[in-house]
Every structure is written in C-alpha cells, then in structure tokens.
Amino acid sequence: MSHQVALAFEDGITRFIECEDEQTVADAAYQARINIPFDCRDGACGTCKAFCESGDYEEGDYIEDALSEDEAEQGYCLPCQMFPRTDLILQIATTSVLAKTGAATFTGELVELNRLSDSTFGITIELENRSDLAFLPGQYMNIEVPGTGQTRSYSFSSSTEDDKVSFLIKNTPGGLMTTYLDEQAAVGDKLELTGPMGSFFLREPVRPILLLAGGTGLAPILAILEKLATDELLDVPIRMVYGATFDHDLVELDRIDSFKDKIKDFDYITVISDDASNHERKGYVPAHLTGEYEPDEDTDVYLCGPPPMVEAVRQFFGTLENPPLDFYYEKFTSAAGTPGKTDVEVTTETVESARDGEERSVVEVSTPGMTTGEVHVSRPDSESQLEARMALELGALELAIRKLGDRDIERFRTLAETANSFIDGDRIIDAEKFTEANADFHEFLFRRADNSALMGAYQNLTVITEMKKALPGAEWIDPNIATEHLELVDAVAAKDIEKAREIIRTHAQHGIETMRKAESE
C-alpha cells in the first residue's frame, strides 16, 4: 500500500512523495531525488531526525543515542528507519536547497476573475498538470504577475481535492497584482505559480480548534475548513472568528455558512473594526475572544491575517492564565519576490511564560510576502503526559467500545472500584497502590482496542513514573476522579461514546490539577 508523505522543509517549501508500506521514508525520498540528510542509514547517528506533525508510522530499529525515548514520545522520528502506516507530514530539519530539491513550477489558465468586494478579488486557475500539485490546507503559492518578473504570495482558498485552485487577493491600489487584475487581466490569461510553500497548515485535529481570519487571511482558513469537512472521524468543536475593517470587506459568508451543515460542531462570528459600522460586533478580534470563542490550553489556534492582527492576538494570549499550547499563524508582508529565488530568514526565540515551569518557544520563517510562525508553550512533564494519555485514550475508546460484552464491563467496573478503594473523598489513602490500580484501569480500553500501535504508544508514556514521583506525601486528590472512573464505565456500558469522550477529557483535566498541587507541595 502506498502513502503520501509531505516533507516540510525549514525554508517553507513542501515536497510530497509516495512511500510504500515496507519502504523507509528516506528511501522513498531518495527515489524521488530529494536528499534529506543522513550519515548512517541504520538508526545510529540521528542525522536525519525529523518531527512528525501528523500520521502513524512504525518507528523501526534505532539506538538511544540516535533518538531518545523522550524525543520519540514527543513525535520525533528517524526517516531512515520509519515505515509509514498512514499519510504523514514530516518537518525536515534542513532547507530544500540543501536537500537538492525546490518548489515546483506550474502553468495555468485564469478561468475565473471575480470582484468579491471593494477590497477583495477572487481568482480561479486551471493548471495544466493539476495532478502533480499536492498541498496542505493552509499553504500558499507564489504567483508571477504577468510581464513583471515579480511574484506575489497567495494562500489557497480551495480544497486540496478541487480540480482547479482558487485564491483570495487583497485590492491594494497601485499594487502590482491589483493593477494587473483591475486593468489587464482576462479569462484565458496564462499564469505561472511556484510552490506549495509555508509551514502554516492544518495539523491532526485531536483538540478543539479556533480559527482566526483577518481580511484575505480568510483564504487558508477556508482551505482548512474544507479539509475538516471531509474528516469523518472529526469529533472536536471548531470555532472561527473572521475580522475585517468594513462591512463590505466580509466575503464568502454563504460558503462559511455551508460548513455548519458539513461539520458537526462548527460555528463562527464576524467582527468589524470600523467605528461607523452598525455591525453587531465592533472593534478588534481579541476583544471578542470570549465565551466559547476564548481559547485555553486545550485549544489549537490557527490565525492568518495582517501583522497588526497577529501581534494583537499574540499579546492577548500572553495575558491568559492558560494560553493555547499550540498557536500557528501566518501574516502578510509587503515584500516582493522574484521567480526562482527564495530569500528565507528563520528566527527562534524561547522565553519564560507567566506560570512556573513553562517556556514559550517562537519560531518564525520569513519569505518575501509571508511570515509563518508557531508558538508552543511547554509545560511540566506530568501535564503533557496526562494530555497524551487522554488523546490516546480517546482513540482506544473509539476502537474498543463496540467490542465490549457484559463480562468486559464487569471487569472494567472492578478495576474502577479497586482504584477508588485507595481514595477517601479528596485524600489518597495509599499513593503507591492507587498509582498501580489507576494504571490498570486506564490500560483496560487499550487492551480491548486490540491495536498494537496504540498500545505501544500508550506504554511509551511516563504517566506512572510521574505519578510515583509526585503523589507520595501528597494530601489531596480531586474528588471527581473517583466519580469519573465509575461514570466512564457506565457510559461505555451504555455505548454512549460522546458521553465517554466528555468524561475522558474532564478526567484528564482533574488529573492535571491533582498533579499540579502535588508537585507544588
């Protein structure tokens, strides 16, 4: 079986390769004439170490010096050893130039030119070799302005599966692309596009998602929504805030409305910054990130818009007690590009967060016309481990719940009652025995899921180790934990998967709060 592997390089260029089940990613890359770095090819040096953003794979054989247990748990991998089991997205720790590859160039015909509003053009291009273009929702292309020798960067607004590709373009009076579209462009024009590019793209949707769009930053957000709408297993809420300067700047509202029917739990609001507007919500986007639109540490945030909006949101997140752990953004710049050249600047920054034990890492990749960035908040190991267990447990629930019979439920309940026997209200009677019994309880669904990859990922977690370090001597445990053990059994027995998911998520948070208090004592 063949899988598609996206290789995302540090300079923002992404190349796609096909990799067979029994073929390593490195071998498939070299077959495609892409020289990702390695020195040994047998899992001994770690030179090819990459980060897996999405997908499942078999790790292969390697030594600890090449890839530590902690790194493997975090999602790092060795392309020279790994075998894909699904489609993958890998962050490759080098530039496309050093890998002796680059962005591909495509020729297309302008088939639609629409003036969506005073501020926005919409264009659709039919490519001569559309089947050769694969991109991730959120990425962009450099489009050459005919007759100028210069390019401008625009994000896809179309689905990755559409036969034609579409873009939203801001009307900038006097601008090179605007002048072309306003005065010269006609259906049938030939255009050259280079890409795909950018590290702003949808990651695997395992947590609630907040999408933020400013102006024509709506384009990649639409592409992301198109992808989410095709995900039959999507079970997280999706919220979106779309900001614009004037009322007439809001475009594609009918299309956005259609996602309410395509995505199980999707809603959105719009915000207008013009003081003279009669819009229901006025001001800037951060002021409206409240209620169900306020992100917390359990939210993945994707933002695309002008630099002032990106900076305002970043500053707002810095004021939150529990800011999003993963925040991906893309902002437009006015720099122009020249075909065939990619001037790339990569900056990294690590700063202490407001809460003890946390750090915030910021990585930005700047190319002419676009700056893509990521902000990740690191937390104490116990919290990340409990979150990881929760994510895996949701998968185990999906696989196991329909297989369980009466005897399974009886066993599950016994495990819950055994764990609870070491809890008295909000006190732990015996920390060591509770840790062991609690581990048996949580392992039950993984065993019944009968999936070796899932079980392996669970067994690689260090939850038990973290609990053994923190709980001895602790005086308090969240009293909801014991109740949730039994409630989860009841929900599973009733085959109520939505209720079970809710309990697993809440239970993880109560576990995190218990560990925080224990570690602070």
N, C-alpha and C positions, 0 to 999 in steps of 0.2 A: 504493500500500500504506500502511496506517495503522499507526503505532507508538504505544505508550503511554509517556508521559513523566511521571516523577514529579518534581515541583518541591518540594524540601525547603527550607522557609524557616528563618531563624535562630531563630524562636520555637518551633521543634519541630513546626509544623504542615506537613503534606504534602498537596498537591493533585495530582491526576492529570488529565492532558489527553491528547487524541488528536491526533497530528500526522502529516500526510501526508508522503510521501517528498519532494515538491517544495515543502513548506511550511516556513518557518523556525519554530523553537520559539517565538520572540517573537510571531509572527503567530498561531500556534495558541493561545498563552496569552491574547492579547487577544480572540480569538474566544470563548474560554471566560470572558471578563470578569475575567481575572487580570492586573493591571497590573504586570508585572515592570519594573524600572527601565531606561530608556534615554533618551538625548538625541538621537542622530543617526539610528539605524536603518540605517546604511550601513557599519558597521565602522570608524568613525573616532574614536569617543570612548572606548570601553571601559567606559561606564557600566553596561552590562548583564552585565559579566563574571561568569561562573559557573564552578563546578567540576564536572566530570563524574565521578561516582563509578563509573558502570558503563554500558557500552554503546558502540556505534560510531556515528560520525557523519561527515558531510562538513563540513569547517571553514568553507567559504565564503570570501569575499574580505574582507580587512581590512588595515589598515596596522599597522606595527610599534608605533606609539605606543598603539594600542588593545589589542594583545595581543602580547607579545614572544615570540620563538622559545622561550626557556626556559619561559615560562608555558604555551605550547601543549604542550610536551613533558611538562610536569608534569600535564596534564589540564585546564587551564583552557580556556574556550571563550567564544564570543560568541553568545548565543541569537538575536540579531538577524540573524546570518549563517548559523548552523549548520542543516544538514538531517539529521534522524535516519536511520540505516540499520538500527537495531535499537531495541528498547525502551531508554530512558535513565533514569538517576537523576541529577538535577542539584541541587547545593547552590546556592541562590539567596541572594545577599548582601544580604538585606533581610528584614524581618518580613512576615508575612502581612497585618498591619494596613496597612502602607504599600503593599502590593500590592493593597489594597482587596479582599481575599478573607478567608477564615477557614475554620475547621473546619466540616464538615457535621454536621448532627444527624440521627440515625436513631432510629426507634422499632421496638422488637422485643418478642417474647414469650418469656418464660422457658420453655424446653421441657425442660430437664434441670437438676436440682439434686442433686449427689452429695456425700456426705461421704467424701472420698477417704482421709482420716486424721484423727486428732485435731486436726491443725494446718492442714488444707487442705480447702477446698471446691472443687469443680469445677462450673462452670455453663456451659450452652449456650443461646444465644439465636437465635431465628429472626427475622431482620429483615424488615420489610415491603418494603424496597427493597434487598435484598442486592446486586443487580446494580449499584447505584450506589456501592457501597463497594469501593474498591481500597486495599490497604495493602501495605506492605513487611514481609517476615518480620522480626520483632523490634519492630515498632511497638506502640503502645498506644492505648486509648480511655479517655475519661472517662465513667464510668457514674454516672448520678444515682441516689442512694439514695432510693427512693420515699418521698414525704411529708416530705422533709427540706430540699429545695432545695440540697443539697450533693452534690458528686461525689467519686468516688474513682477513681484511675488504675490500670488493669489491662492487662497485655500480652496480646495474642492468643496462645493456645496452639494454635490451629488453623491449618490450611493456608490459604494465600491463595486456594485454589481451592474450599474446602469451602462447601457451601450454607449452613451455619449457622456462627456464630462462637462460640468457646469461650475460657474464661479460667480461670486458677487463682487462688484468693483465699485469703490467709492468715487463719486463725482468730485474731482478736485480741479476746479477751474484753473486752466493753464498747465495742468499736469500732462505729462507725455501720453499716458494711456487714455486719459479723459479726452484730450484733444483728438486723438485718433478715433475713439468711439463716437464722439459728438459730431465730428466734421467729415470723417473719411470712411469709416467702417461700413461694410455692406455684407449681407449674407453672401457666402461664396468665397470670401477672403481666405487666403492661406495663412496659417499661423504656426509658429514653432514654439514648442513647450519643452522644458527640461525639468526632470525630476523623476520620482517624487522626492521631497525633502521634508525635513523637520522632525523633531522628537516630540512634538505635540500631537499625541494620538491617543485613542481610547485604550486603556488597559482593561484587563479582565474585570468585569463588573461583579465584584463579590461584596461590595459595601454600598450603602446609599450614595447616590451621585447628585451633585449640584453643578449645573451648567450655567455659566455666566457669559453673556454675549454683549458686546458694545458695538453699535453700528454694523459695518460689514464683517465684524468679527462673528456675526451670526453664521457665516458660511461654514466653517469647520464644525460648529455646533450642530448644524443641520446634518452634516455627514455623519456625525456621531449618533444623532438620533435615528438616522436611517439604519445604522448598524444595530443599535439597541432594539429597534422594532422587529428585527429578524431573529432575535435571540429567544428561542422558545423556552429556554430554561431561566430567563431573567426573572428574579424574584426580589429585587431591591427597588425601593422608590426612586424615581427620577424627578428632580425639580429643576426648573430653569428660570432665570431672571434675564430679561432682554432689555437693555437700556439704549436710549437714543436721545439725540438733542431735541429734535422737534417731532411733533405728532406724525408728520408726513414721512419721517425717516423710518418708521416701523414698516417693514416689508415682510412678505411671505407668511403673514399671520394665518391665512387659511391652511397653509401647509403645516404650520406648527400645530394648529388646532387638530389636524388629522392624526397627529401622534397620540392624542387622547384615546383614540379608538384602537391604535396599533400597539400601544404599550400599556400594560395592565395598570401601573401606578405612576402616571405621569401628569404633571400639572405645571403651569408656568404663569408668570406675571410680567407685565411690561412697565417700564419706568421712563419718564421724560424729564430731562433736566431744565428745559426752558421754563422760566418763571411765569411766562404769559400763557402757558398751556392750561387747559381745563382738564387735563388728564387726571385720572383717579389717583395715581401715584406720581409725585413730582420730586425732583432732587436727584441725588446720585445713588447708584446701585447699593453701596454699603449701608446706607440708611434704611434700606428695605430688606436687609438680610435678617429677618426676624421670624419668629414662629416656625412654621415648617420649612422656611427658607433659610434658617440660621444653621450653618454647618457646625458640626462638632468633630471630635477626634475620630468618629466612626463614619466620616463622610469623605469621599473622594471629590475634589473640586477641579473643574476644567474651566478656564477662563480665556477668552480671546477678545481683544479689543485694543483701543489706543493706549499708549503708555500711561497717561494720567489715570485712566481707569484701573489699569493693572496695579500701579503703585498705590492707589487709594485702597484697593481691596487687600493688598499685602499688608498695609498698615493697619487696616481694620482687623485682619486675622491676628495681628500681633497683640491686639487688646483683649482677645478672647481667652477665657480661663482654660478652655480645652480646644485649641485650634485644630483644624484638619491636619492629620498626619501626612497626607499626600495632596499636594496642590500643584497642578500643572497649568502653565499659562503660555500665551503667545501674544506678543504685542507688535504692532506695525511700526516701522520706521520709514523715514523719507529717502533713505539711501537707494541709489540706483545700482543695477547690476549690469555686467557685460557678459554676453553669451560665452560659454566656455570657461569662465573664471568663477571661482568660489572663494571669496575672502572670508575666512572664518576666524572668529575670536571666541575662545572658551574661557569663562571665568568661574571660579568656585569660591565659596565662602562658607565658613562654619562659625556660627555664633551661638552663644548660650541663650536658651529660652527662659521665660519667666519662671518656670517651675523647676525645682531642683531635679538634677539627674537627666535633664533634657538638653538636647542640642538641636539647632536648626541648620540644615545644610541647604545651600542655594547653589544651583548650577545653571549657568546661562550660556547658550550658544547663539552668537550673533552673526548673521549673514546679511548681505545687502537687502534691505526691505523687511526683514523679520528678525525678531529676537524671541527665542524659545527658552523657557525656563522651567525648573522644577524646584519646589520647596518641600523638604521632607523633615519631619520632626521625629527625632529618635527618643525613645522612652526606656525606662528601666526594663531589663530582660524579662521580668515576670509578666509585665503588661503585654509585651509583644508576643510572648509565648502563649498566653491565655487567648489573645486575639487570634493567633494562628490556629490554636486548637478549635476555637469557635468556627473559623472558616472551614476547617477540615470536617468538623462535626456536622455542619450543615450538609456537606456532600455525602457523608456517611448516612445521614438521616434519609436523604433522597433515595439512596440505593437500598437501604435496609427495611424501610417502613412497610413495604408491601410484602415482604418475605416473612414477617414475624407471625408466629402462631401463638396459641394460648400458653404453651409451655415457655416460649421465649419471653412473653410478657411477664409471666410469673417469676422467671429468673431475673429479669430487669428490675422488677419491683423489690426482689430480695436484695439485690445489690444496692438499691437506693436506701432501703431500710438499714442495711448494715453500715453504710456511710453515715447515715443520720444518727446511728446509735452512739457515735462519738461526738455528737453536738448536743448541747443543752442550751436552748434558746439562742443567745448570742455569745456563747462560750464554747471553745473547743475542749473537750474532756481529755482527749489523747491525740496530740498532733500527729505523731508517727503513724498510729493506726488509722486515723482519719485520712491521711495522705494516701495510704495504700488502698483503703477501701474506696476512696473517691476515684482513684485511678482505675480501679476495676469497673466502677460504674460507668465512667466515661469511655472506657475501651469497648464496652458491650456493643454499641452500634457499629463500631469499626469492624469488629469480628463478624457481626451478622451481615455487614455490607459485602463481605467476601470479595474484596478488591485489594490485591496485594500492593498496588502502588499507593493507594490511600492509606492502608495500614502502615506501610513503610514510612510515609511522610509523618504520620501520627507518632510512630515510635521514635522518630528522629527529634521530636520536640523535647525540651528540657523542663516541662511544667513540673514534673515530680521533683526534679533537682531543686528548682526554685522554691517550691513549697517546703521541702525539707530544710532549706536554708532559713526561710523566713518565719515559718509557723511555730517551731518550738519556742516556748516562752511567750507567745502571743496570747493576749487575753480576750480578743474579740473576733467574732466572725459574723458576717452579715446574716441575720436570722432568716432571710429569704432563701438562702441557699438550700437549706433542708427542705423547705416547702417546694422549691422548684424541682428538686430531684423527683419527688412524687408526682408533681404536676406534669413533668415531661413524660413519665411512664404512662399517665392517664391519657395524654394527648396522643402518644404513639399507639396505645391500645385502641383508641377511637379512630386511628388512621387520619387524624386531623393534622396534616402536615404544616399548615400555616400557623396553627397554634404552637406546634412543636418548634418551628423556626423562631417564633417570637420568644419562647421560653429560653431557647439556647442562647439567643442574643442577650437577653436580660440577665441570664445566669452568668454569662461571661463578664458582664459589667460588674455584677456583685462580687464575683471572684477577684476582679482587678481592685475594687475598693477594699476588699479584705486584705489583699497582699500589700497595698499601699500603706495601710495602717500598721500592719505587722512589720514592714520594713522600716517604718519611721520610729518604731518603739525602741 
